[in-house]
Each structure stands twice: as C-alpha cells, then as structure tokens.
Amino acid sequence: MTVHHLPTVDSTQDEARRLLKQSSSSESNNDKEDNYLAISATEQTKGRGTSGRDWIGRRGNLFLTICIPQNDIVITPTLLPLKIGCIVAQHVHDKLLQKSTSSSLEDDTKKQQTQPKVSVKWPNDVLVNNDKIAGILIESEYNLQEKVYWYLIGIGVNVAHAPTISQEGKNRGRHSTCLAHHGSFAEEEDAKELARGITASIIEWVEASRSLLKDKKKVASDLVVQEWSEWAIFGKEQVLRDKPVGYGPVMPIRVESDGRLRVRRRGGDEVLLCTDYLF
C-alpha cells in the first residue's frame, strides 16, 4: 500500500482522522487502499505521546500513523502495542545491522562487541542500549457514516535527531537516542524508507492474521507474547512514572497472555500493570 507523505503536519494522528472523515464523506475511496490508510510526515509540530505528553517532532525523524479497521485485528487488543513494538524493533535492528555489515570485514570482532542492543520496554517503547529510540501510541476513531471502528497506530522513530528528554515534570522520561547516533541514516529519505518498511510489515502481519481459522487466533496472541518476551529485558529494576515517589522501583518478571506486565516490588509482592508507564 502507499504511504501518503506530507512535509509538515500538526500530528499524523490528527491528519489521519481528517483523511478518514474526508474519504468517507466523498465518493472516492482512493486514499484507503486495500482498506488501510497510512500517513507519514517529515516534520510534526504538535505530536503527542502516551497520556497526552509531548512528542518532540524534529525534521528528519520518522512520524507515521497507520489506520486499520478494528475488526481486522484478531489478537487480544491489549497485545497490539506489543506486536507493533516488535515490528519496529526488528526494523531498527535491521537498519543498525545493515550499517554494521557495510564496514570492513576486518573489524568483525570489534563489531560484535559494539553492536547496539535493541530491546522493547513495556508497553510501547523501543530502546537501543537502554535509551529510547521509538514510541508507539494507539488511539481509536469511530467513523459514523461507515459504522467502522479504526485503530490509529502512531509510530515515532528517532532517525536523525535524539530529542532532549526532561527528567522532571509530566514529560519526564528515559534518555533518548537516534539511528544517526549509531553512525547511520541521517537523511530525510531514510525516514521515508523506514516508514514504508514498517507499514508494509504491519499490513503483512494483519493480512496473515486475518487468514487464520477461528481456533487458531489464540495462537496468534500467544506468538505475540512469545516474540515480545524475546525482545524484552527482564530482571532489571524500572520506575513507575505516575506513582508516588515512595512507591519505589519494580522489576519486570513476565508479560501475561493479555498483555499486562507482572512486576515484583522490592518487598517481594507481585503486581500486574495495565496502564502504567515504566522508565
């Protein structure tokens, strides 16, 4: 499918909403090829992350929204951000590996020692060497005319720039990094190419999942949990951003079949997280 690219938008999420409404109110449905819609931008002026927090949108990074009818998603909905995180992590890993393998073969030992470590952090971040390189925001939209609910899958990847992340206040979070910091991909076309690749992988997964028989759909959910767990780093303490200071850090143990994260507090008691944010 085609990724519709714009030079500047306020938010790819909001632009996608506008295009969904326009296409449903017109006779033409050309923007929604194969029942999907994808929007990317070179610059985003009013991006947002989870819970309405700011997402800094410098020119040269990747800003992407993919719209998919909710009925096309066969896995447990709470697993969707985990699956998208796995797809983004794979593309980031491949780009970094592509850069690594392009250097001299004489440096194989050194490359193995310095190869950046890509991982996922529950529920919607991708990390490189424990710094944030990508985030995912999933929202929904109801089209009254078509009577269709849509998932708006927002993806941001730091390609050319790593924004400075505040360590205080409502927007505080983990330090950031970008592909360029690891010696790769600093041109606007690189962000466009990455957007096209991520979009293609997501649509390919959606189409493959839709073809499953009803009794196989649980298998699709189980595979997401397994795949995400392979990308994740367990056994390392993290902080819950929106808990009181005295709550203390928690240690991720495993992700449950419904996408919730089981963590252990320092006192030994275990807690299931659903809407919390770790950093």
URBELUR-V14562 format. One record per helix or strand of 2 or more residues. SS is the DSSP state (a for helix, b for strand). FROM is the first residue (numbers start at 1). TO is the last residue. If there is no record, write none. Layout:
ss: [SS:SS]
from: [FROM:FROM]
to: [TO:TO]
//
This chain:
ss: [b:a:a:b:a:b:a:a:a:b:b:b:b:a:a:a:b:a:b:b:b]
from: [4:12:33:36:50:62:70:77:105:118:125:131:148:179:188:214:237:245:250:261:270]
to: [9:25:35:44:52:69:72:101:114:121:128:143:157:182:210:231:238:247:255:265:273]
//
